[in-house]
Amino acid sequence: MNLHDRGLKKFASIKYLLLIICGFVMQSCVTQNRYLQSVNTCDAFTCVNEVDAIEQLELQKQGKRKLQIYLIRHAKPNLKKKLFYSAEEAQQYVYDYNSVPIVPFDPEMVKVNLNPNHFIYCSNLPRSQETALAIFGKDYPVVSDSIFREYEIKVVKASSIIKLPLPIWQFFSRGSWLLGFNHKGIESRKETKQRVKYAVENLIKVAEKEETAVLVAHGMLNHGLENHLKKQGWQVIQKNGQANLGATILVKIVDLEQKIIFF
């Protein structure tokens, strides 16, 4: 083979490679556009949908499938705040926050398009249970589990003379808890991290089985779950799980026969 023929063959190989790369890029753009279109056509505050059927069929042709996890925060608890609290009053606020009912909300704020009999999971705390039942209870079975409860908090002790805004009490109380102190009588940070790990494993198992896992839980817990999932290759495509009734959505493309591996 002369130099001219070798050059032509090399050029053809490069051209073929570029065509393959362009194909993958175009496929990625189509998938992303389809997702953006579904988001843009949703006129509710939060929409809960199954994986796009056409996209899933295209992935299956490649021996893959898409999994997704919804992390939804509960509705607002029906509890009024005041400007200043003593440490004892701030602790009472924590107790009340964990027991009061939620503020009624317009069901149209959350639109649901899931397959029949799809299981919905939630925390065992009232605000999470009531929210899950209000959104999904009429059409889907709701399962409550204490593994999905919020991070516990214990307000630091101080003289009743000291009055501070509630966020300051929460800041110092949570900060000392994160440093490994102030956890007597509640779950420690180490224990919480282990619980979150188990919660992530459970959600992934649900996603493996049903393709879409839906959890109605809490702001800090959702954030912890999100961090664990990202470390395992899940990608955030929507981040609104810190707002009441908002959802953080994570997705992952896996092999059809992929076994679950936890880190």
C-alpha positions, -999 to +999 in steps of 0.1 A: +000+000+000+015+034-010+015+065+010-015+080-008-037+049-001-026+049+035-035+086+038-070+079+024-075+050+047-064+070+077-087+099+067-117+075+063-111+061+098-109+096+113-141+106+094-159+075+107-148+082+142-160+118+140-194+105+127-197+082+157-188+110+182-213+134+165-240+107+168-234+104+205-235+141+209-268+144+190-283+116+210-273+134+242-288+166+230-321+149+220-324+133+255-316+166+272-341+185+251-368+160+258-362+164+295-362+202+292-395+201+272-411+179+299-400+204+326-412+234+306-446+219+300-451+214+337-471+244+351-471+231+387-446+239+414-435+203+414-442+175+389-436+138+396-434+117+364-422+083+353-391+081+331-400+091+295-411+059+278-395+067+244-362+076+261-363+044+280-369+023+249-340+040+232-317+032+262-329-004+263-317-008+227-282+001+240-286-024+269-292+004+294-320+020+314-326+052+333-334+053+370-346+084+389-352+094+425-374+122+437-366+138+471-396+160+480-397+182+511-429+182+532-454+211+533-450+239+558-459+230+594-487+251+609-466+268+636-461+305+642-427+320+650-419+349+673-389+372+672-370+360+703-367+327+722-350+315+754-332+282+750-361+264+767-386+281+744-365+272+713-364+235+724-402+236+728-405+250+693-385+219+681-409+196+699-439+215+684-425+215+649-423+177+650-459+173+661-481+200+646-502+195+614-492+210+581-507+242+566-533+231+540-520+236+504-535+236+469-531+201+455-525+216+421-491+227+434-479+191+428-489+172+397-484+134+397-481+111+367-470+077+379-479+042+371-507+026+392-498+011+426-465+029+426-452+030+462-445+063+478-422+065+508-421+091+536-407+099+571-425+088+602-428+124+613-464+139+610-455+167+586-440+142+562-468+117+565-495+143+561-478+158+530-474+124+513-510+114+520-523+147+507-504+144+475-504+107+468-527+090+493-558+088+471-541+070+443-509+054+456-499+033+487-478+054+511-452+037+533-438+055+564-404+046+578-384+062+606-352+057+586-363+088+566-369+111+595-351+144+598-318+150+615-325+154+652-316+187+670-312+195+706-310+232+716-280+241+737-287+249+773-285+285+784-299+309+810-336+318+806-325+354+806-308+350+772-333+356+744-322+351+708-338+347+674-346+311+666-321+308+637-292+317+660-302+289+685-305+265+656-271+276+643-252+270+675-271+239+684-266+223+650-230+234+648-221+218+681-239+186+670-219+186+638-187+189+658-196+158+678-211+175+709-246+182+721-261+148+712-271+134+746-305+119+743-307+122+705-290+105+675-253+114+671-239+127+639-221+093+633-254+074+638-272+098+615-246+093+587-251+055+590-289+059+589-286+081+558-264+054+542-291+028+548-318+052+535-299+057+503-295+019+498-333+015+502-341+042+477-317+027+451-333-007+456-368+009+450-354+027+419-339-006+406-373-022+410-397+005+399-374+028+379-387+058+398-384+061+436-403+089+454-396+101+489-414+128+509-390+138+537-371+168+551-347+195+540-315+184+558-322+147+552-328+153+515-295+172+513-277+143+529-293+118+506-284+139+476-247+140+486-245+103+491-263+096+458-239+120+439-209+101+452-224+070+437-227+085+402-263+100+404-268+133+386-289+161+398-313+174+371-335+195+393-326+209+427-355+223+448-357+199+477-350+225+503-383+244+496-416+232+510-432+209+484-401+213+462-383+183+447-347+174+440-345+149+412-315+127+406-310+103+377-286+076+367-281+055+335-273+019+344-268-014+325-299-035+323-283-063+342-263-041+365-261-053+401-265-028+430-231-018+445-230+004+475-201+025+488 
